[in-house]
Amino acid sequence: MSATKKLKKIESESDVDELFARPLVIIYKHSTMCSVSDVAFREMETFAGAHPEHDVYRVDVIEDRAVSDYIASRSGLRHASPQLLVLKGGAVAFSTSHFGVTAEALEASIS
């Protein structure tokens, strides 16, 4: 996984498997072709800047479609973008998409 801005990029299915094994994980699915994703991306950067104790991982759904599809398969959630998933103990504890992807929603989901 590599760092881009404040969000760490998920690059492979093995990265996804590693994340599903952690106690708390935040995954953001982003589309470079969607204006709603641009707004959501800024929200995730805002959250990451205010909460450096939490890593936020992202996947570009166009560039890394196979990884995005793998996340959908592992999580059992239908693909959307933008989409936010919070995993606790390897299970989806919170998810939202489109205009629901906000720093405030994320803060509430992990508190």
C-alpha positions in Angstrom: 0.0 0.0 0.0 1.3 3.4 -0.8 0.5 6.8 0.7 -1.2 9.5 -1.5 -1.9 12.7 0.3 -3.5 11.6 3.6 -5.2 8.5 2.2 -3.3 5.3 1.7 -3.8 3.5 -1.6 -4.9 -0.1 -1.6 -3.0 -1.7 -4.5 -3.9 -5.4 -4.4 -6.2 -8.1 -3.2 -3.6 -9.1 -0.6 -3.8 -5.6 0.7 -7.5 -6.0 1.1 -7.0 -9.4 2.9 -4.6 -7.7 5.3 -7.1 -4.9 6.0 -9.9 -7.3 6.7 -7.7 -8.9 9.4 -7.3 -5.7 11.3 -9.5 -4.6 14.3 -10.7 -1.3 12.7 -10.3 -0.2 9.1 -11.7 2.7 7.0 -11.9 2.1 3.3 -13.0 4.8 0.8 -13.8 3.8 -2.8 -13.2 6.7 -5.2 -14.0 7.4 -8.9 -11.9 10.0 -10.8 -14.8 10.3 -13.2 -17.4 11.5 -10.7 -17.9 14.9 -9.2 -19.6 13.5 -6.1 -16.4 11.5 -5.5 -14.4 14.7 -5.6 -16.5 16.1 -2.7 -16.3 12.8 -0.8 -12.5 12.7 -1.3 -12.1 16.1 0.3 -14.3 14.9 3.2 -12.0 11.9 3.7 -8.9 14.2 3.6 -10.6 16.4 6.2 -11.2 13.4 8.4 -7.7 12.1 7.9 -6.2 15.4 8.8 -8.3 15.8 11.9 -7.7 12.2 13.0 -4.1 11.1 12.3 -4.6 8.2 14.7 -6.8 6.5 12.1 -5.6 5.4 8.7 -7.9 5.9 5.8 -7.4 3.6 2.9 -8.6 4.3 -0.6 -9.1 2.5 -3.9 -9.6 4.1 -7.3 -12.5 2.2 -8.7 -11.5 2.9 -12.3 -7.8 2.4 -12.1 -8.0 -0.6 -9.8 -11.4 -2.1 -10.7 -10.4 -5.7 -9.8 -9.4 -4.5 -6.3 -12.7 -2.6 -5.9 -14.6 -5.7 -7.0 -12.7 -7.8 -4.5 -13.7 -5.4 -1.7 -17.3 -5.7 -2.8 -17.0 -9.5 -2.8 -15.2 -9.6 0.6 -17.6 -7.1 2.2 -20.8 -8.5 0.7 -21.8 -5.0 -0.3 -22.8 -3.9 -3.8 -20.3 -1.7 -5.4 -20.9 2.1 -5.3 -18.7 5.1 -5.7 -18.0 7.1 -3.8 -18.4 4.5 -1.0 -17.2 4.4 2.6 -16.8 1.2 4.6 -15.8 0.9 8.2 -14.7 -2.6 9.1 -14.5 -3.8 12.7 -13.1 -7.2 13.3 -13.3 -8.0 9.6 -17.0 -7.3 9.3 -18.7 -4.2 7.9 -19.8 -2.1 10.8 -20.8 0.9 8.7 -21.2 1.8 5.1 -22.6 4.6 3.1 -22.2 6.0 -0.4 -22.5 9.1 -2.5 -23.5 12.2 -0.5 -23.5 10.2 2.7 -19.6 10.0 2.5 -18.7 12.8 5.0 -16.2 13.3 7.7 -19.0 13.7 10.2 -20.6 10.4 9.2 -17.2 8.7 9.5 -16.6 10.3 12.9 -19.9 9.1 14.2 -19.4 5.6 12.9 -16.1 5.0 14.7 -17.0 6.6 18.1 
